[in-house]
Amino acid sequence: MKVRLTLSILLLCTLSVINISKLEAEGNWTQKADMLTPRTRFSTSVVDGKIYAIGGENEAAGEFGEISMAVVEMYDPKTDTWQPKADMPTPRAGLATSVVDGKIYAIGGQKKEKLQRPIGFTYRLTELPTVEMYDPVTDTWTQKADMPTPRSTRACVVDGKIYAIGGEAIGLLRGRKPWRLKTVEVYNPATDTWGKRQSLIHARDGLRTAVVDGVIYVIGGVGWPQIANNPGPFLANVEALKPNTHPWRKKADMSAPKAMHTASVINGKIYVIGGASRGNGPFRHLSTIEIYDPQTDRWTQAPDMPVGKSGHAAEVINGKIYILGGFRAGYKGSLLTVEVYDPGEVSQSVSPRGKLLKTWGAVKKVDILPR
């Protein structure tokens, strides 16, 4: 009887810790006004404290034809409202956007069409080299020099130059070339010219980039050939480059492989949120939040977000991370939702499952990372 009573008390205490921790985690999240258009594989940029959601795709059930989008919408956090803006000249998904001198540069991407077959459907993908510049002041678009390698890609800015990194080019399959790319190309907006830079160590698409103190970090994605200690093509791998100073270098892996996540910088730390992964089991939309400290080359795991998602976008305004759109488990189609994550109030003791936060990286070997 005493044993049963003790077990009951322990169970109640455990459940209380889990419930309190879950509420604390959810308390870091607030809901904001939905986007006007559901979408995934889109890109976002911030100019003058406003978020611009650009392009992407929205696959409505039962519809065929082009599903890549040219739609541009602007979000004002002060009023919690969305406004439509001038469409991008070229519809595309999987594009990258970067801001230089208050202008948004939309780079690469794919034209994606859904085609009906006698039984089922298929997709036709066309990689684009297109670069178009958006001026938020005049609400107009201007054509710029094409990227040398047509592809979907991710991009970041260092010293006024845009680095387009990795990505995919399905069309290369026809030439029997690798379609997940190591390619790094640099665009100079001042001269409207492109140049090549040292390739990544590992080819990947679905990656995310972040910049801290002039160093570019490339995080996760899907790649091939397989990297040691990564189960299948999904990557936990991280590479870093300081342009004009040192080549790409391997950094501490994330705790788990993922792609289509987001990477946001606050106070010199990188917050990697959500994403997708698939090992030997089913495809999963992740709810994890992992924080990387470049100073120590270590990762810390924070409490999960309330709902796992992938293919979303994220931007930082006033120390808070805005999470937009994407996919989530149990929901068909793209999302309209916008949530704000405030990392300033994250518990530093327990996760939503009542577990102590984990730290890894320089203090652990890769082969014993938790999976």
Solvent accessible surface area in square Angstrom, and as a share of the most:
residue,aa,sasa,rsa
1,M,187,0.83
2,K,169,0.72
3,V,107,0.62
4,R,180,0.66
5,L,104,0.51
6,T,71,0.41
7,L,108,0.54
8,S,55,0.35
9,I,92,0.46
10,L,103,0.51
11,L,107,0.53
12,L,117,0.58
13,C,73,0.43
14,T,71,0.41
15,L,81,0.41
16,S,54,0.35
17,V,67,0.38
18,I,52,0.26
19,N,84,0.43
20,I,100,0.51
21,S,4,0.03
22,K,98,0.42
23,L,122,0.61
24,E,82,0.37
25,A,5,0.04
26,E,59,0.27
27,G,53,0.51
28,N,7,0.04
29,W,27,0.10
30,T,74,0.43
31,Q,114,0.50
32,K,66,0.28
33,A,35,0.27
34,D,67,0.35
35,M,4,0.02
36,L,95,0.47
37,T,28,0.16
38,P,37,0.23
39,R,0,0.00
40,T,1,0.01
41,R,58,0.21
42,F,8,0.04
43,S,4,0.03
44,T,13,0.08
45,S,6,0.04
46,V,42,0.24
47,V,14,0.08
48,D,128,0.66
49,G,34,0.33
50,K,61,0.26
51,I,0,0.00
52,Y,10,0.04
53,A,0,0.00
54,I,0,0.00
55,G,0,0.00
56,G,0,0.00
57,E,8,0.04
58,N,45,0.23
59,E,51,0.23
60,A,37,0.28
61,A,104,0.80
62,G,68,0.65
63,E,108,0.48
64,F,87,0.36
65,G,29,0.28
66,E,80,0.36
67,I,13,0.07
68,S,9,0.06
69,M,20,0.09
70,A,17,0.13
71,V,44,0.25
72,V,1,0.01
73,E,3,0.02
74,M,13,0.06
75,Y,0,0.00
76,D,22,0.11
77,P,30,0.19
78,K,192,0.82
79,T,83,0.48
80,D,52,0.27
81,T,63,0.37
82,W,23,0.08
83,Q,83,0.37
84,P,100,0.63
85,K,52,0.22
86,A,34,0.26
87,D,87,0.45
88,M,3,0.01
89,P,80,0.50
90,T,33,0.19
91,P,49,0.31
92,R,0,0.00
93,A,0,0.00
94,G,12,0.11
95,L,0,0.00
96,A,3,0.02
97,T,15,0.09
98,S,7,0.05
99,V,46,0.27
100,V,17,0.10
101,D,131,0.68
102,G,31,0.30
103,K,60,0.26
104,I,0,0.00
105,Y,12,0.05
106,A,0,0.00
107,I,0,0.00
108,G,0,0.00
109,G,0,0.00
110,Q,1,0.00
111,K,73,0.31
112,K,27,0.11
113,E,31,0.14
114,K,13,0.05
115,L,52,0.26
116,Q,129,0.57
117,R,137,0.50
118,P,143,0.90
119,I,162,0.82
120,G,47,0.46
121,F,99,0.41
122,T,39,0.22
123,Y,83,0.32
124,R,127,0.46
125,L,46,0.23
126,T,62,0.36
127,E,21,0.10
128,L,26,0.13
129,P,36,0.22
130,T,16,0.09
131,V,0,0.00
132,E,1,0.01
133,M,28,0.12
134,Y,0,0.00
135,D,23,0.12
136,P,23,0.15
137,V,136,0.78
138,T,78,0.45
139,D,49,0.25
140,T,70,0.41
141,W,37,0.13
142,T,62,0.36
143,Q,109,0.48
144,K,51,0.22
145,A,35,0.27
146,D,77,0.40
147,M,3,0.01
148,P,70,0.44
149,T,29,0.17
150,P,56,0.35
151,R,0,0.00
152,S,9,0.06
153,T,5,0.03
154,R,60,0.22
155,A,17,0.13
156,C,12,0.07
157,V,46,0.26
158,V,11,0.06
159,D,131,0.68
160,G,34,0.32
161,K,70,0.30
162,I,0,0.00
163,Y,7,0.03
164,A,0,0.00
165,I,0,0.00
166,G,0,0.00
167,G,2,0.02
168,E,22,0.10
169,A,4,0.03
170,I,43,0.22
171,G,21,0.20
172,L,55,0.27
173,L,86,0.43
174,R,200,0.73
175,G,48,0.46
176,R,225,0.82
177,K,122,0.52
178,P,105,0.66
179,W,64,0.23
180,R,51,0.19
181,L,15,0.07
182,K,93,0.39
183,T,27,0.16
184,V,2,0.01
185,E,0,0.00
186,V,5,0.03
187,Y,0,0.00
188,N,38,0.19
189,P,24,0.15
190,A,95,0.74
191,T,80,0.46
192,D,51,0.27
193,T,72,0.42
194,W,42,0.15
195,G,26,0.25
196,K,134,0.57
197,R,101,0.37
198,Q,102,0.45
199,S,55,0.35
200,L,5,0.02
201,I,73,0.37
202,H,54,0.24
203,A,12,0.09
204,R,0,0.00
205,D,20,0.10
206,G,20,0.19
207,L,0,0.00
208,R,23,0.08
209,T,19,0.11
210,A,6,0.05
211,V,43,0.25
212,V,10,0.06
213,D,113,0.58
214,G,27,0.26
215,V,22,0.13
216,I,0,0.00
217,Y,12,0.05
218,V,0,0.00
219,I,0,0.00
220,G,0,0.00
221,G,0,0.00
222,V,16,0.09
223,G,1,0.01
224,W,142,0.50
225,P,106,0.67
226,Q,94,0.42
227,I,20,0.10
228,A,79,0.62
229,N,70,0.36
230,N,3,0.01
231,P,61,0.38
232,G,21,0.20
233,P,41,0.26
234,F,23,0.09
235,L,0,0.00
236,A,0,0.00
237,N,1,0.00
238,V,0,0.00
239,E,0,0.00
240,A,0,0.00
241,L,12,0.06
242,K,78,0.33
243,P,19,0.12
244,N,148,0.76
245,T,96,0.56
246,H,34,0.15
247,P,71,0.45
248,W,13,0.05
249,R,123,0.45
250,K,102,0.43
251,K,58,0.25
252,A,11,0.08
253,D,3,0.02
254,M,0,0.00
255,S,9,0.06
256,A,23,0.18
257,P,11,0.07
258,K,0,0.00
259,A,0,0.00
260,M,53,0.24
261,H,0,0.00
262,T,5,0.03
263,A,22,0.17
264,S,6,0.04
265,V,49,0.28
266,I,18,0.09
267,N,142,0.73
268,G,31,0.30
269,K,78,0.33
270,I,0,0.00
271,Y,22,0.08
272,V,0,0.00
273,I,0,0.00
274,G,0,0.00
275,G,0,0.00
276,A,0,0.00
277,S,3,0.02
278,R,131,0.48
279,G,43,0.41
280,N,171,0.88
281,G,37,0.36
282,P,104,0.66
283,F,88,0.37
284,R,124,0.45
285,H,46,0.21
286,L,15,0.08
287,S,24,0.15
288,T,34,0.19
289,I,0,0.00
290,E,1,0.00
291,I,21,0.11
292,Y,1,0.00
293,D,30,0.16
294,P,25,0.16
295,Q,149,0.66
296,T,63,0.37
297,D,36,0.19
298,R,91,0.33
299,W,0,0.00
300,T,38,0.22
301,Q,40,0.18
302,A,2,0.01
303,P,7,0.05
304,D,13,0.07
305,M,8,0.04
306,P,66,0.41
307,V,74,0.42
308,G,14,0.13
309,K,8,0.03
310,S,0,0.00
311,G,4,0.04
312,H,5,0.02
313,A,9,0.07
314,A,19,0.15
315,E,33,0.15
316,V,47,0.27
317,I,18,0.09
318,N,142,0.73
319,G,33,0.32
320,K,85,0.36
321,I,0,0.00
322,Y,18,0.07
323,I,0,0.00
324,L,0,0.00
325,G,0,0.00
326,G,0,0.00
327,F,59,0.25
328,R,84,0.31
329,A,64,0.49
330,G,90,0.86
331,Y,97,0.37
332,K,196,0.83
333,G,29,0.28
334,S,8,0.05
335,L,6,0.03
336,L,62,0.31
337,T,35,0.20
338,V,0,0.00
339,E,30,0.13
340,V,5,0.03
341,Y,2,0.01
342,D,35,0.18
343,P,16,0.10
344,G,72,0.69
345,E,121,0.54
346,V,14,0.08
347,S,24,0.15
348,Q,134,0.60
349,S,61,0.40
350,V,30,0.17
351,S,12,0.08
352,P,17,0.10
353,R,142,0.52
354,G,29,0.28
355,K,114,0.48
356,L,138,0.69
357,L,36,0.18
358,K,84,0.36
359,T,61,0.35
360,W,1,0.00
361,G,8,0.08
362,A,67,0.52
363,V,82,0.47
364,K,80,0.34
365,K,149,0.63
366,V,48,0.28
367,D,101,0.52
368,I,111,0.56
369,L,13,0.06
370,P,39,0.24
371,R,139,0.51
